[in-house]
Amino acid sequence: MKKLIHHSIALEFCPVPLMLVSSAGEIVEANSRMEALFGYQSGELAGKKVEVLVPAEVRPRHPSLRDSFFASAERRAMGSGRDLS
C-alpha cells in the first residue's frame, strides 16, 4: 500500500499530463494535468476506457492498436510511427 501511495504522489507531481492504463484499456489513474487537458474533474477519468480520449474517427480501431501495443510493449511516445494528422 505504501508503494502505491508513493506511486500516486509521483504521478501527481509529474509536470506533464500523464495517465496509467491497464491492458484492458481502463484508465487506472490520471494526474490533474491530464484531467485538465481533457476537461475532466479530479478523479473523473479513473475507471473509464482510454478510448474516451481518442478522436472519434480512430476510436473504433483503437482497441486493436492498444492490444498490439501491450502484446509487445516498449517505451515510446504514443502515436510514434503513426500519421496523426
ZIWO-V254515 format. One record per backbone hydrogen bond with DSSP energy under -0.5 kcal/mol. NH is the residue of the N-H (numbers start at 0). CO is the residue of the C=O. Records with the same first field share a line. If there is no record, write none. Layout:
BEGIN
NH->CO + CO
END
This chain:
BEGIN
4->0
5->1
6->2
7->3
8->4
9->5
10->6
11->7
12->8
13->9 + 10
19->28
21->25
24->21
26->47
27->19 + 25
28->19
30->17
34->30
35->31
36->32
37->33
38->35
39->34
43->40
46->26
47->44
49->24
51->48
52->49
53->50
57->54
58->54
59->55
60->57
61->57 + 58
62->58
63->60
64->60
65->61
66->62
67->63
68->64
69->65
70->66
71->67 + 68
72->69
79->76
81->78
83->81
END
